[in-house]
Amino acid sequence: MSHITISINEQPEQVAQSSSLSDIIQALSLPDLGCVFAINNAVVPRSQWQQTIVNEGDSISLFQAIAGG
């Protein structure tokens, strides 16, 4: 299986080629509840995670909701 290099919060990661955002979240045990993911600065709605294929060199940003007062 071929791999590609992407970055997640500016950290390089090797993932399987043709991986969806959902595949990457599962493979890397990333949190998904209360989180927003953006690929190349474009937010990906949760309903599109399974269909969104990540490409070589893509930059994924993970944002977690934080409660405050």
C-alpha positions, 0 to 999 in steps of 0.5 A: 500500500502506498503512503502519502505525507500530510501535516496535522497541526503542522506535524508531518504524518504518513497515511495510506494513499486514498484515505478519507478524513474519517479514515485518518481520524480513526487510524491516528486515534484523533479526537472527533467529538467537539472537534472541527477539521479543516483541510488547507484552511477549508472547514470540512463538515462532519457529514463530509468526512467519509467522502473527503479524500486527503492528498499528498501535502495537504495540511489538516488543522484540528480545532477542539471546542473549549468551554469557558466562562 
